[in-house]
Amino acid sequence: MITNERKNNNRAGYSLLELMVVIAILMMLMSALFRLLGRGSEVWTLSDTKIDLQSNLRSLRDRIAGELEQSGSDGTNMKVFISQGTGVNSSDVLKFSIPVVCQSGGSIMNSTADVAYWGAPLTYGCTDYTCMDHDNNCATIDYTWLVYQLKLNTDLTQLNKNNPVQQYQLVRQVLGADGTTVVREDVMGANVPGFKASFDTASNALITLTLTASGISNFRRTVLPMTTTFEVNLRNKR
């Protein structure tokens, strides 16, 4: 009996040292796993934010180019003006006019196939006189210029103190008959801290625009800027 009891004691469980080693190995494995999962979550979140930024920039690019490409020159004066560095956050201000139909039954072109009247559609995408002129009378052009520029967002209900890029917006403004009064303003894009424009004087028909948008990733509140540069060829050049 004494011999059997000694044999059973020799088959006792793991020692305290062995248990501590196993626990340490498990903790290292779990730590590595959590780091891997965290990195994967970070990459996923950042990629999602980048996709949103790319989509927003693409939409802004298409909308600005869709109007700007219709501008140009009447043969005497350019209908595009760029004020560099005079806007919010040292951005540029882009001002231009495009061919408009200013009365019922009117046409964009005159009898010599030139632009009949230059002005600005009151709303984006407008294609007829109902939103290109207020009084349906070409004797006075009621909407004269389009202006694209950055503006500070003063709506405190939309601002998030943890998201500083929300304070910048790209707006589309329509100027009235006097060429200075803003008769309509629409926000084209939020979180846009940069807007630059340059004119190619050699071709007299090429505008280069640079847009910068910013977003904040939910992972560690990382600010992600993204910039796109594109060229717009003016159709009405003489």
C-alpha positions in Angstrom: 0.0 0.0 0.0 2.8 2.4 0.8 4.4 1.7 -2.6 1.1 2.4 -4.5 0.5 5.7 -2.6 4.0 6.9 -3.6 3.3 6.0 -7.2 0.1 8.0 -7.1 1.9 11.0 -5.6 4.5 10.9 -8.4 1.6 11.2 -10.9 0.4 14.5 -9.4 -0.7 17.6 -11.6 1.3 20.4 -13.2 3.6 22.4 -11.0 3.0 26.1 -10.4 5.9 27.1 -12.6 4.4 25.1 -15.5 1.0 26.8 -15.1 2.6 30.2 -15.0 4.5 29.5 -18.3 1.3 28.3 -20.0 -0.7 31.3 -18.8 2.1 33.7 -20.1 2.1 32.0 -23.5 -1.7 32.3 -23.7 -1.6 36.0 -22.8 0.9 36.7 -25.5 -1.2 34.9 -28.1 -4.3 36.7 -27.0 -2.5 40.1 -27.1 -1.2 39.4 -30.6 -4.7 38.4 -31.7 -6.3 41.6 -30.3 -3.6 43.7 -32.0 -4.3 41.9 -35.3 -8.1 42.4 -35.0 -7.6 46.1 -34.0 -5.3 46.7 -37.0 -7.9 45.0 -39.3 -10.6 47.2 -37.9 -8.5 50.3 -38.4 -7.7 49.5 -42.0 -11.4 48.8 -42.7 -12.5 52.1 -41.1 -9.9 54.1 -42.9 -10.7 52.5 -46.2 -14.4 53.2 -45.7 -13.6 56.9 -45.0 -11.4 57.1 -48.1 -14.1 55.7 -50.3 -16.6 58.3 -49.0 -14.0 61.1 -49.7 -13.4 59.9 -53.2 -17.1 59.7 -53.9 -17.6 63.2 -52.6 -14.7 64.7 -54.6 -15.9 62.9 -57.7 -19.4 64.4 -57.3 -18.1 67.9 -56.7 -15.7 67.6 -59.7 -18.6 66.6 -62.0 -20.9 69.3 -60.8 -18.4 72.1 -61.1 -17.1 71.0 -64.5 -20.7 70.5 -65.8 -21.3 74.3 -65.4 -17.8 75.7 -65.9 -17.2 74.0 -69.3 -20.1 76.0 -70.7 -18.3 79.2 -70.1 -15.6 80.9 -72.2 -15.4 84.1 -74.2 -17.7 86.3 -76.2 -14.9 87.2 -78.5 -14.1 90.3 -76.6 -14.2 89.5 -73.0 -13.5 86.4 -70.9 -16.5 85.2 -68.9 -14.3 83.5 -66.3 -12.6 85.3 -63.4 -10.3 83.8 -60.7 -9.4 85.6 -57.5 -6.5 83.7 -56.1 -6.0 83.5 -52.4 -8.9 85.9 -51.5 -11.3 83.3 -50.2 -11.7 81.5 -46.9 -8.7 79.6 -45.7 -6.6 81.3 -48.5 -8.7 79.5 -51.1 -9.5 80.9 -54.6 -12.8 82.3 -55.8 -14.2 81.2 -59.1 -16.6 83.5 -60.9 -18.1 82.9 -64.4 -21.2 83.1 -66.6 -22.6 80.7 -69.1 -25.1 80.9 -72.0 -28.7 81.3 -70.9 -32.2 81.4 -72.3 -33.7 84.5 -70.9 -37.3 84.4 -72.3 -39.9 82.0 -73.6 -39.1 80.9 -77.1 -35.6 82.2 -76.9 -32.4 80.5 -78.0 -28.9 80.2 -76.6 -27.4 81.1 -80.0 -28.1 84.2 -82.1 -28.4 84.4 -85.9 -24.6 84.4 -86.3 -24.2 81.3 -84.2 -22.7 83.2 -81.3 -23.9 83.1 -77.7 -26.9 85.4 -77.5 -26.9 86.1 -73.8 -24.6 85.3 -70.9 -25.8 84.8 -67.4 -26.3 82.2 -64.6 -29.0 79.6 -64.0 -30.7 80.1 -60.7 -30.6 76.4 -59.8 -28.1 73.8 -60.7 -29.1 71.8 -63.8 -31.6 74.4 -65.1 -32.0 74.3 -68.9 -34.8 76.7 -69.7 -35.9 80.3 -69.2 -38.0 79.5 -66.1 -34.9 79.4 -63.9 -32.5 81.4 -66.0 -34.4 84.7 -65.8 -36.8 86.2 -63.3 -39.0 88.3 -65.5 -38.9 86.4 -68.8 -37.4 89.4 -70.5 -34.0 89.5 -72.2 -33.8 93.3 -71.9 -32.5 92.7 -68.4 -30.4 89.7 -67.3 -31.6 89.0 -63.8 -29.0 86.3 -62.9 -25.6 87.4 -64.1 -22.8 85.4 -62.5 -22.0 82.0 -60.9 -19.6 82.0 -58.0 -17.9 78.9 -56.5 -16.0 79.5 -53.2 -15.5 78.2 -49.7 -17.5 79.5 -46.9 -17.4 79.0 -43.1 -20.2 76.9 -41.7 -21.9 79.1 -39.1 -24.8 76.6 -38.4 -23.9 75.5 -34.9 -26.4 72.7 -35.0 -24.4 71.0 -37.7 -20.9 71.6 -36.2 -19.2 69.0 -34.2 -16.5 70.3 -31.9 -14.6 67.0 -32.5 -14.7 67.4 -36.2 -12.8 70.7 -37.1 -13.1 70.1 -40.9 -16.9 70.6 -40.8 -16.4 74.4 -40.6 -15.6 74.6 -44.4 -18.2 74.3 -47.1 -18.0 74.7 -50.9 -20.9 76.9 -52.0 -22.5 77.8 -55.3 -23.8 81.4 -55.4 -25.9 83.2 -58.0 -25.4 86.9 -58.4 -28.3 89.2 -59.4 -28.6 91.9 -62.1 -26.1 94.2 -60.3 -23.4 91.6 -60.4 -22.8 91.7 -56.7 -25.9 90.8 -54.7 -26.2 87.1 -53.9 -29.8 86.0 -54.8 -29.3 82.3 -54.1 -26.7 80.2 -52.3 -26.5 76.4 -52.2 -24.0 74.2 -50.4 -22.4 71.9 -52.9 -20.1 70.1 -50.5 -19.3 69.9 -46.8 -15.9 69.3 -45.2 -14.0 71.0 -48.1 -11.1 73.0 -46.7 -9.3 73.7 -50.0 -10.3 75.1 -53.4 -7.8 76.3 -55.9 -8.2 77.4 -59.6 -5.7 78.5 -62.3 -6.2 79.7 -65.8 -4.1 78.7 -68.8 -3.5 81.9 -70.6 -1.7 80.2 -73.4 -4.8 78.2 -74.5 -7.3 80.8 -73.3 -9.7 77.8 -72.7 -8.4 75.6 -69.9 -9.1 75.9 -66.2 -7.3 73.7 -63.7 -9.1 73.1 -60.4 -7.8 71.5 -57.2 -10.3 70.4 -54.5 -9.3 69.2 -51.0 -11.8 67.3 -48.9 -11.3 66.0 -45.4 -13.0 63.4 -43.3 -12.6 62.0 -39.8 -12.3 58.3 -39.3 -14.1 56.8 -36.4 -11.0 54.9 -35.4 -8.9 57.2 -33.2 -10.6 60.2 -34.7 -8.0 60.4 -37.5 -8.3 63.3 -39.9 -7.9 62.2 -43.5 -7.4 64.8 -46.2 -7.8 63.9 -49.9 -7.0 66.1 -52.9 -8.0 65.9 -56.6 -6.9 68.0 -59.5 -8.7 68.1 -62.8 -8.9 70.3 -65.9 -12.0 71.8 -67.5 -12.0 72.8 -71.2 -14.1 75.8 -71.9 -16.5 75.1 -74.8 -17.3 78.6 -75.9 -14.0 80.0 -77.0 -13.4 82.4 -79.8 
